[in-house]
């Protein structure tokens, strides 16, 4: 059995993180010592590591709740449900990669347009391009 600090250390998180996951319904603490300390077992550690890894992959807490639900009661769920959650996250990652690639291309163009010399920045091509691009942005 682990106290909250030991559990957190084993999973590479803080005790506050464990408490937060409990408040969010991702973890529970059914056992307490006579002094009121929460006690956790190896299954709780496994669950906490599952949550941590899913967070590392960028899943939302709601998606993690769904995945945990599937994991806890596999007879009532299908692999298709898990796959759908992963497909959704994958689509988000692909969209972010496309956005970052566009950003990288724009930055590469800015970098290439600049001569990089030590002359005054009065006519700096980077600043001019940023100003020109900024003029096309409207406030909402």
C-alpha positions in Angstrom: 0.0 0.0 0.0 1.1 3.5 -0.8 0.4 6.8 0.8 -0.4 9.6 -1.6 3.2 11.0 -1.7 4.7 7.6 -2.4 2.1 6.9 -5.1 2.7 10.2 -6.7 6.5 9.7 -6.7 6.2 6.2 -8.2 4.1 7.7 -11.0 6.2 10.8 -11.5 3.5 13.3 -10.5 2.8 15.4 -7.4 0.4 14.6 -4.6 -1.7 17.6 -5.8 -2.0 16.0 -9.2 -3.4 12.8 -7.6 -5.9 14.9 -5.6 -6.9 16.8 -8.7 -7.5 13.5 -10.6 -9.6 12.3 -7.7 -11.7 15.5 -7.9 -12.1 14.9 -11.6 -13.3 11.4 -11.0 -10.3 9.7 -12.6 -9.0 8.2 -9.4 -10.5 7.2 -6.1 -9.3 6.6 -2.6 -11.3 4.0 -0.9 -8.9 3.1 1.9 -7.6 5.3 4.7 -5.4 4.7 7.7 -6.7 5.3 11.2 -5.0 8.7 11.0 -7.0 9.6 7.9 -4.2 9.2 5.3 -5.3 7.9 1.9 -3.9 4.5 0.9 -3.5 3.2 -2.6 -2.6 -0.1 -4.1 -0.7 -1.3 -7.2 -3.9 -1.1 -9.3 -4.1 2.6 -8.3 -0.5 3.1 -9.4 -1.2 1.3 -12.7 -4.2 3.6 -13.2 -2.3 6.7 -12.4 0.5 5.7 -14.8 -2.2 5.1 -17.5 -3.6 8.6 -16.9 -0.1 10.2 -17.0 0.8 8.5 -20.3 -2.6 9.4 -21.8 -2.0 13.0 -20.8 1.5 12.9 -22.3 -0.2 11.8 -25.6 -2.4 14.9 -25.3 -5.7 13.3 -24.5 -8.2 15.4 -22.6 -9.4 14.4 -19.2 -12.8 13.5 -20.7 -11.2 11.2 -23.3 -9.1 9.6 -20.5 -12.3 9.0 -18.5 -13.8 7.3 -21.5 -10.7 5.2 -22.0 -10.6 4.2 -18.4 -14.2 3.3 -18.5 -13.5 1.0 -21.5 -10.5 -0.4 -19.7 -12.4 -1.1 -16.4 -15.4 -2.8 -18.1 -14.1 -4.2 -21.4 -17.1 -6.6 -21.7 -19.4 -3.7 -22.2 -17.3 -1.9 -24.7 -15.7 -2.5 -28.1 -12.2 -1.8 -29.5 -14.0 0.4 -31.9 -14.8 2.9 -29.1 -11.1 3.1 -28.1 -10.1 3.5 -31.7 -12.6 6.3 -32.2 -11.0 8.2 -29.3 -7.5 7.7 -30.7 -8.6 8.7 -34.2 -10.0 11.9 -32.9 -6.8 12.7 -31.1 -4.8 11.8 -34.2 -6.9 14.2 -36.3 -6.1 17.0 -33.8 -2.4 16.2 -34.0 -2.5 16.2 -37.8 -4.2 19.6 -37.8 -1.6 21.0 -35.4 1.2 19.6 -37.5 -0.2 21.2 -40.6 -0.5 24.5 -38.7 3.0 24.2 -37.5 4.3 23.4 -41.0 2.6 26.6 -42.3 4.2 28.6 -39.5 7.6 27.0 -40.2 7.3 27.9 -43.9 6.4 31.5 -43.1 9.3 31.8 -40.7 11.6 30.2 -43.2 10.5 32.8 -45.8 11.0 35.7 -43.4 14.5 34.3 -42.6 15.4 33.9 -46.2 14.2 37.5 -47.1 16.6 39.1 -44.6 20.2 39.9 -45.6 21.2 39.6 -42.0 23.8 42.3 -42.2 24.7 44.8 -39.4 23.0 47.8 -41.2 20.3 49.8 -39.5 16.9 48.1 -39.3 15.2 51.1 -40.8 14.4 49.0 -43.9 14.5 45.5 -42.4 12.7 43.1 -44.6 11.5 41.0 -41.7 9.9 43.9 -39.9 8.3 45.1 -43.1 6.9 41.7 -43.9 5.5 41.3 -40.4 3.9 44.7 -40.5 2.4 43.9 -43.9 1.1 40.6 -42.7 -0.3 42.2 -39.5 -2.2 44.8 -41.5 -4.3 41.9 -43.0 -5.4 40.7 -39.6 -8.7 42.1 -38.3 -9.8 42.2 -34.7 -12.8 40.2 -33.6 
